[in-house]
Amino acid sequence: MRHSDERVALQAVEFWSTVCEEEVDLAIEAQEVRPPFLRFTSLNTNRVNKKAQEYGDIPETESKFFAKIALPEIVPVLLTLLTRQEEDAEDDEWNVSMAASTCLALLAGAVQDSVVPAVIPFIEAHIKSVDWHQREAAIMTFGSILEGPDPAVLKPLVDQALPLLIDMMTDSNLHVKDTTAWTLGRICDLLIASIKPDVHLHPLISALVTGLQDSPRIVANCCWALMNLADQYGIYYEDDGEPPQNGPLSPYYEGVVQALLRVTDR
């Protein structure tokens, strides 16, 4: 992954992405084949394997937890690669920074809570950097680990980061705003409990609606975040076609719809 030839680095990152993806699949398989009273127990205990063997329910292939073993070596390299963004890269262009973010997300799914202490120092050190590459990489790191670790582990971190992320929707750099909008969309989708309606909802929706006036890639992520908010808060229409009057999003309904309609005119 450290190779100067990007083609070689991409293949190395792809290797670890494949390892992580396979280990996630094996973890799911291991849970599915166990007797019900053993499910959600630690995957690497001899007791569970012996009990499962008694029932004839053991996975054909057991995970060797390579990703967790290699975590201290993989993470620093991935974080470095995340800072190698190309300012003029096309949306569909695959590069080493994009590959690293994908690998980090898969790694979070494979090692779960263990990824959090491995990346938090990087996020804290760079999220306010004057270099946009560092800022964007820190936000991308945060957004990439939001699925895999226990939500109870992530919630205090999201509670702390959310006001800063909302403010960063006004960042001077397009890439930082784009990744921030995507990360907010992930929070709305995966950790809605961290969004306190009386504290965060007004500045969050204001930031997302303002983002609808930005470049197409930011608009797309803002729309996705708003969609996730509506989905998680359960927006259902009354019989007369009107939105409910007592939901968290009800006060913002008309303003959001008007902003979305203006986007369609573009």
N, C-alpha and C positions, 0 to 999 in steps of 0.2 A: 504493500500500500504506500510505502514511502518512495517508490521508484520514481525517478524524474520523468520517465515516459508515461504519459497519462494513460495510454492504452494498457500498459502493464498494471498500473495502479487500479484502473477500473476492474480488471479481471480479479485482482486480489480482493477488492471490496466485494465484488460479486460472489466470490468464494465464501466469505463470512456471512453475507446475506443469505446464501443458500443453507449454510450450517444453521443459522438462527431460525430460518423458516422451517427446516426439518425438525428442529428441536421443539418448536411450538407445536407442530403436528403430532410429534411423539407424546408431548405432555397431554394434549387433548385425547389422544388414543388411550393413554394410560388411565386417565380419569374415566373414560367410557367403559373400559373392560372390567373395572373393579366392582365388587359387590357394593351395593348402595351405602352400607355403613362404613365403607373405607374410602369413599370418594372425598375429594378435597383434603386428603391427608398428604403430608409431604411426599413428594414423588421419589425420593431416594432413600427410603428406609427399608431395611431388611425385613422388618416385621410385616410391612404392607406387602412386599413381594412374596413372602412365605404364605401369608393368608390368601393372597390372590391365587397363588399356585395351588393351594388346597381346593379352591373352587374351580380350578382349571381356567381361570381368566387372567392370563398374563399377556402383555403385548408381545407380538412377534419380535420386535426390535425395541430395546430399551435405550433411552437417552444416556449418553456418557457425559453430558453437561460440558461439552467443549467450550461453549460460549461463555459460561460462567467462569471456567478455569482461565480462559484467555482474556477475560474482561479487563484486567489492569493493563494489558498490552494493547488491546484493540481500541479502547475508548480514547486515549490521548491522540492516537493517529487519526481517528475519525474526526475528532474535534479540530485538529489542524487542517484536515482536508475541507472541512466545512467553511473555512475562511478563504478558500481558493475560488470564490465566486467570480464569474465573468460578467462584467457590468452590462455588456451588450449581448448577452446570450439570448437566443430565441426561447420562447415558452416551451417548445417541444425538443429543445436541444439537450441531450444527455451528457452531462459532464461529471467530473469527479466530485464536485460539491454536492450535486443532486444525488449521486450514488451513495455518498457518505450519509446523507440525511435519511435515505431509505434504509440503509443498513442499520443506522442507529435506532430507527423505529422498530425494526425487526429484532434488534438486540434487546430493546426494552421488553418486547413480548416474550423473549426467551429467558431472560434472567430476572425479569420483574423488579422487585424492590431493590435488588442489588445495583441497578443502574443509577439510582437516584444520587447516592453519595459520590458516585464516580463522576457525575457531570455538574453537580451544583457549584463547585468552586469555579469552574469555567464560566458558567452563566453569571454568577455574581461578579466576577472579575471583568467581564466584557460587555455586559448589557448596556452600560452607559459610556462605552468607549467613544472617543472622537472619530475613530476609524469605522466607517459604515460596514466594512467587511466583518469586523469583530462584533458589532452590534447585531447584525443580521444573523451571524452564526450562533450567537448566544440565544436569540429568540427561536431560531430554528431548532436548536438543541432542546429547548424547553418544550416546544410544541411536539417534538418527535417522541418524547418519553411519556406522553400523557395517556397512552394505552399500554397496559402491561402491569405496571406497579399497582399496588392496592390503592384505590381512591382515598382511603383514610391516610395513607402516607403522603399522597400528592396534595390533598386539600389545604393544609397549612401553607404550602408553597404557592399554590394558586391564589389563596387569599392574599398573600403578600405581594404577588406579582401582578395581579389583575389591574389595580389602579395605574401602575407604571405602563402596562401594555396598552391600556386605553389611551393614555397620554401619547404613546409612541405612534398612534395612528396619525399624528401630525408631524412625524419625522420628515426631515428634508430629503431623505433618500427614498426613491421608489421601491427598491428591493426590501428595505427595512419595513416600509408600510405594508407591502404585499405579504411578507412573512408574518407580520404582526396580525393582519386581518385573518390569515389562515390559522394562526395559533388561537385567536379569539374564537374562531369557528369551531376549533377542536374542543375548547373549553365549554362552549355552548352545547356541544354534542355529547361530550364524555363526562363532564364534571359540573353539570348545571347546579348542583347543590352549593357550589362555591360562589354562585352569583346571587347576592342578596338583593332582592327587588328594591328595597327601600334605600339601598346604598349604591349599588353598582348599575342598576338597570338604566337609569336616565343618562348618565355619562356614556355607558356602553352603546345604547341605541343611538345617541347623538353622534358618537364617533363613527358608527357603522353607516348611518344615513349620510353623514358628510362624505364618507368614503365612496358613496355611490356617485359622486361627482368627479371621481378621480379616473385613472387610466383603466382600461377594460379588465386587466388582470386583477386589480384591486376591487373593482366593482363586483367581479365574479365571486371573490372570497367574502365580500361584505354581504352579498345576497345569500351565500351559503350559510354564513353565521346567523343571519336573520331567520332563515329557514329552520336552522337547528333550534334557535330560541323558540320559535312558534311550535315546532314539533315537540320539544321537551316540556314546554309549558302546557301542551295539549289544547291548541286552539281548535275548537269545534264551533260550528255555526248553529244558531238557533233555527227553529222551523221557518222563520221569516227571512232567513238568509243573512241576518245580522250577527256580528261577532258577540260573544258573551260580554256582559258589562262588568264582571267582577274578576276577570283574570288579570295576572300581572302585566300582560301586554295591552290590555284594553285601553289605557289612556294614550297609548302610542299608535294605536291601530291606524287611525286616519292619516297621521303624518307619515308613517312608514309607507302606506299604500300610495299616497300621493308622490312620495319620493321615488318609489319603484316605477310608477307610471311615467314620471319624467325621464327615467332611464330608457324606457321603451321608445321614447321620442328621439333618442340619440341614434 
